[in-house]
Amino acid sequence: MKRKLSFLLALLMVLQVCAYLLPGTAQAATVGSGSCGPNATWTYDSSKTLTITGTGAMADYAPFDDSPWYTYRNSITALTIQEGVTTIGGDAIFQTAGLKSVTIPASVTKLGYGAFVDSGLEAVTFADESQLTTIDYYAFQNCEALTEITLPAGVGSFWTDLVFYGCEALTDIHVAEGNTTYKGIDGVLYTADKSMLVRYPAAKPETDYTIAPEKGIVVTCPTQDFTMFDFAEAKAIYQKGYDEGLAMIDSIKQRIP
């Protein structure tokens, strides 16, 4: 009886070890951890995941290499932000080329300046009932693989030229229902009243775009990235300093009724 019991105990231990070693069952080891805000903490583990937990605001990091996980930035492939965190700190996720996607929890109200600058993001998802209201300068600057984004309902006015600067793969900017500042039409960003074209994504394939069908105005966009065209005054447009773009807009102004 004792031999049988010993055998069963030994077998159980072997099974436990095997289960631990199976792919997907081993627990990742903590590589680094610490504080990243008054009530927020961070952990980076052997699965190459950066996890932000706690409540309230993350710290802002300036210069960018001041973030405590900066030395791991080239290895990070996943980011988990726990519900309860209210801001993504400035320059916090800087130069994380291996990070391809992120889900931002509903509790986050602000993306700090340069929050995801130079990251490898292809997709950004905001949780249902997102409370996001503020997107600061350069939040997604040079996210060259980002193809589309949906702005939550509570997002207010922000400087789109700086937020999406260098997002060369961006084809669609959508806006959640209920937003009183912006409206997305076929992936193009307008003010909610449709009086101004705010952002035409850089990677949209069309070179001709009708911005005011009722006026018959068609824009030929050599840069495929134009912004802030005011239909009423026909003068507020930012064209990234391209001479051909400015000349093109001048010719359009002359044709506006």
C-alpha positions, 0 to 999 in steps of 0.5 A: 500500500505504501509503495502504491501511494509513493508511486502515485505521489511520484507520478503526480509530481512528474505530471506537475513538472510536465504541465509546467514545461508545456508551451503556454503553461510556464509562468513568465519570470519577472525581469524588472519592476518598480513604480511608474506613478503615485499609485501605479507600478510596472513589470517587465517579464520574460514573455517580453510583456510590459504590464502597467497596474494600479490606479491613477496617472502614470508619470511623464518621462522627459527626456524619453530615456528616463522611463524605467523600462527604457533599457527593455524597449527594443524587446517589448512585444506586448503591453498590458494596461490594467483598468484603473490607470488613468493616463499613459505618460508622456514618452512612456512607450517610446521606440517600442518597435516590437509592439504591434498592438495595444488595447487601452482600457476604459479608465484612461482619460489622457494619452500623454505627449509622445506616448507611443512615438516611434512604436511599431503599432499596427492597431490601437483599440480603445475599450468599450465605454472609453473615457478618453478625452485628451490626446496630446502632441506626438502621441502616435508620431512616426507609428509607421505601421498604424493603418487605422484608428477609431477615436472614442466618443469623448475625445475633444479637439487636438492637433492632428498634424502632430498626433499623426505626424509620420503615420505613413500607413494610415488609411482610415480615421474613424470616430465613435458615435456621440463625439461632438467634436469630430466626425469620420466620413469614409475614413476621413476626419472632419469637424462634427458639423462637417464645416472643416476637413481636419485630416486626410490620412496619408496612405489613402490611395485616392489622389482626387477627393471630393471634399464638398460635393454640394459645391463640386470641389475636388481636391487633387492631393499630390502629398496625399496628406492635407488638413484643415480645409475650411469650406466657409472661408477657404483659407485655413489649410495646412499643407506641410510646406509643400510648394506644389500643395500650396499652389494647388490649394490657391487654385482651388480657392479661386474656384470656390463660390 
